Amino acid sequence: VLFMENSRESLTNRDFLIKIWQALGRVTEISNIKCSDITYHESSYNVALNFHIKRLKTGVEQDLLMFMHRSAWIICPYHSLACHIIVNTPSNHLYTQIPTRGESQYINNLLNTIYHRNTVLNGHTLTPDLKSHSSRHGATTTANEHPDIQTTWLINRGGWSLSKIEQIFNYIAGTTKNDSRVARVLSDWPQPNYGGNAITIDAVPILDRDIFKYFAFSLFGSANFNIIHRDKIHTTLCCTLLLYYGIK
């Protein structure tokens, strides 16, 4: 429903809710993400966008990978980010419409509005009484049900503090490879070791790549991404939009 509204506010809210799910995040943590917190990660296993998250409640800072969604572009973290940036042209702070105080109440009201529009007005079945913490709880539960995901990996991705044993959990769980497995499951990939890698400019014919880069910059150039990763982020977001163009 947020995508179909097709407004700056609704597309921002859509991206915001998706990022809460993907990061197992609290509302206050996601509302502070900046364009400069997004980088491009490439390894022998993964090609993905990396989000630097600051866990305000525990003081933990993390780098979390996010992958393309396997089956639903409407909740794909790349597609939602691309749409959000195009309509809002942010410089650095991504979620300026989220109030700096009262973030949780803002999301509670948003979820209540979505429920009312879909269930009461349109007759769709949605879960009632969702709150700002529901995505963090639901995403954690969903990932934990996968047989190949270990609880220690979820603890690390969610930034939960475990007092004195927190450090040892970080040693055994806090690796990019383990986090990528959780990230894939959160994007509905059945095999946590494969799938969801970002589309790169390699998918574009060689002779068209210069004009494609220019087109991508015209869409996303306002965002203050890290200059080292900027071109790759631009082209990946642009490729994602074109991949899903015309699909309903």
N, C-alpha and C positions, 0 to 999 in steps of 0.2 A: 504493500500500500504506500510506503514512503517513496519508492521509486516512481510509482505511477502518479503521485502528486506532482512530481517534476518541478519542485521549487528549490531555491537555495537552502531553505531551512530543512525541508524533508530529506534532501540528498545528504546534507551534513549529518542529520540524525541517523539516517541509514548507515553511513560509514562509521559513525560513532558506536552504534550498537554492535556492529560486526567486529570492531576492534576490541570491544570489551570481551566478547566471546573468545576471539582468537588469542588474546593475551591472558585469559583467565584474570581479567583486571578489575580493579575497583574504578568507579566512575571518576574519582578525583585523579587517579593515575593517568587514565586515558585522556582526560581533558587537558592535560599538560603536554601532550605530545606535540612536538614541533617538526616542521619539514626537515630541519637540520638533524633530527634524531633518526631519520630514515636513510639507510645506506644499502648498498648492493652486495650481496654475499655470493661468492662463487667458490666451489670446491669440487673435488672429484665426485662427491655425492649429491651436492645441492646447488641449485641456482635459485635464489630467492631474495625477496626484500627483507631487510633486517631492521627491526624497530628497537630503539634504545628506550627502555622503560624505567622510570624512577618510582619505586615503591615508597610512597610518602609515609605510610604507616610503619614500615619496618626499616626504612633507610637503605634498602637494597636497590642497586642499580643493575639492570640486566639488558642483554641483547637477545631479542627473541625473533626467530624466523617466522615468516608467514608464507604459505603456499597458496596457489590458485585452488579454488574449490573444484572438486571432482565433477559435480553434476549440476550445480545450481549457480548460474552467474549472478542471480539476484542477491546472493549472500556471499559472493566472492570478495575477499578483502582487497584484491587488486582493482577489480571493476568498481567497487564502491569508492575507493580512494581516488581513482581517475575521474569519476563523475563529480566527486566533491571538489576536487581542485579546479576542474574546468569551470564550474559555475560560481565558485567563490574567489578564484584567483588569489589565494593567500600568499603572503610573503614568507612568513615563518610559522606563526602560531596557527595550527590547523582548525581548532574548534572554538573560535571566538564567540560564537553564539551561545555556548554553554556558560552559564553564570559562574563566576569564580567562587561564589558562595551559594549554597543551595543546589549543588549539582545533582545530588541524589533525588531531591524533590522534583527537579526538572525532568529526570528520567522516569520517575514514578508517574508523573503526569503524562509524559509521552506514551508510556506503555499502556496506561489506562485509556488514552485517546485511541491508540491502535486497536485495542481490544473492543472498544465501543463501536468503532467504525466497521470492523470486520465481522464481529459476532452479532451485535445488536442490529446494525443497519444492513449488512450484507449476508447474514446467516452463516458465515464461516465458523468453524470450530477452533477456538484458540484457548490457551490456558489462562484462566482468570487470575486476577490478583498478583500479577507479576510485579516485582519491585526491582530497584536498582542493583541489588545483589544477585538477582535470579540468574543472570547470564553467567556470572562467575561460578555459581553453584551448578548450573545446568551443564556448562561446558566441562567442568571438572568431572562431574558424574558420567557424562558421555564418554570422555576419554578413558576414564578409569574402567569402564565396562569392556574396553578392547583387551583381548587376551595377551597382546604383545606389549602393552604399556605398563610400566612399573610405577608404583605409587611415588617412589622417590623422584621420578622424572616430573611428575605433576607438582610435587612440592616445590621443586626448583623453578618450574615455569610460572607457577602462581605466586612466587615470591613470599611464601609463608615463612615466618621466622620460627625456628625451633630452639631458640635460646642457645645453650652451650653446644648442642649437637648439630647446630646449623652448618658449621664449617665442614664437618665430615660428610654431610649430605651433599654439600656443594662439590666436594671432591669426587664422590661416586656418581652424582647425577648431573652435575653442572657442565655438561659438554654439549657442543653444538650438535653432534650426532644424535645424542639422546633427545635434545630439544626438538630437532627436526622431526623425530618420530612422533612426538606429541603433536607438533604443528600439523603434520599430514593427517592425523586422525581427526583433528579439529576441523579440517577441510574435507572430511568424509572420504579419505583414501583408505581402502581396506587393508593395504599393505603399507605399514609405516616406513618402510625403507625406500619406497619408490613412488613416483607420481607427483604432480603438482608443481614441477619446476617452472620457473618463470619463462615466458616466451622472450627470446632475444631477437636482436636485429638480424640474426642469421636466417630468420624465417623470411626476410625481405630480399628480393632479387638484388644482386650486387649493384647493378646500374641504377637502382632506385633508392639506394640507402642514403645518399646525401640529401635528396629532397625529402625523404622520410624523416630524417633527423630534424630538418628544418620545420616540418609539419608538427612533429612531436614537441619541439621547443615552443612553437606558437601556442600549443595547448597548455603546456605545463611550465613554461619558462618563468612564470611569476613566483613559483615555489622556490624557497631558498634551500634546495638540497645541497648536500656536500658536493663541492665542485669536482671532486675526484670521481664520484659516482653519478653525477647529475645526468649525463647523456644516457647511460644505461637505464636509469630509472625512468627517464622520459620515454625512451623507446619501448621499454617493457610495458608501461602503462598504456601507451598508444597501441601496441600490438594486442593487448588484452581487449581494449574497446573494439578493435576491428574484428577480432575473433568472434565476438558475440553480437556484432552488428546485424540487426534484422531478426535475431532470435527472440521469440516471445515465450 
